[in-house]
Amino acid sequence: MILRHRPVTHHLDVRRAVVPRRTAAVDWVDYFQGSEPRQRRQLTDPELWNAKLKPELDAAAKEIRRRGYTDIRIDGALRLSSGFAAGAALPRAAGLTVAFRSWVSTAEPADFPIAVVQHEVGHGDELALAICVTVDITNDVLAYIHNAGLPVGARDDRSLEGREPDGHFR
């Protein structure tokens, strides 16, 4: 991750590029499995999060605060979870404003209509809840329930309304 300086805003960037006017940098590429950004989803060792990544992120956040900056922009080839972690390290409660892709911590909340679909599974009296954020996961969840032999009688899907025919959301 790279934190770069702009007149008021600072960037937290996760990519191997020299970014002008950066405030602090963290390079996590080698800690993830995969040879390209879209493949990097898993750490090579889960213990690295607490042993290496979180301390480096905390140090980068501390550097931003030490310099007195309050507006931070997070960019780069990173997973959403890394963006959430950076946002947690740079909390709005501390007077910081964080922008991540098109989201800004000072934005007004928006309504997101939720579609609810219930599927009968018939294997017991438990309820499974599937939350679909990017694509339809119905078949994957049903296969997991059946393969694991879970005592699920019904399953609720919760997803954003507005799914396209290819399963992706508008």
Secondary structure, 3 states (H helix, E strand, C coil): CEEEECCCEEEEEECCCCCCCEEEECCCHHHECCCCHHHCCCECCCCHHHHHHHHHHHHHHHHHHHCCCCEEEEEECCCHHHHHHHHHHCCHHHCCEEEECCEECCCCCCCCCEEEEEEECCCCCEEEEEEECCCCCHHHHHHHHHHHCCCEEEEEEEEECCECCCCCEC
